[in-house]
Amino acid sequence: MVTFERIREIALSLDGVEEMPHFDKTSFRIKKKIFFTMNEKENRICVKLSLIDQSAFGVFDPLCIFPVPNKFGNQGWTLIDLTRVRDEQVQDAISTAYQEVKSTVKKSKKADL
């Protein structure tokens, strides 16, 4: 199992990431936008992916990496069961989520100009 300490280490190694509470979970943000949350009670994380990336990650094992089963899943929010994935998969998912949200933050800043 990938530990929460390891997940925190991966996330905080990315440029500009902040760790903040989000209800009963811990969130990781870039420019105030959440790109993933940790749920320690359920041994999983929830990452924000594009729908294409969500599908690609889900091919590995749909019981391990799968869309949130509601409208948020249709927006790319994807659950990852930490008891069933390898460190490299978690690193890839977090990095992909970071890039996805970072690109939307840049687009919205340009729109504000």
Summary of the structure (lengths in Angstrom):
residues: 113
radius of gyration: 13.4
end to end distance: 44.6
largest distance: 44.6
contacts: 330
relative contact order: 0.19
helix: 42%
strand: 28%
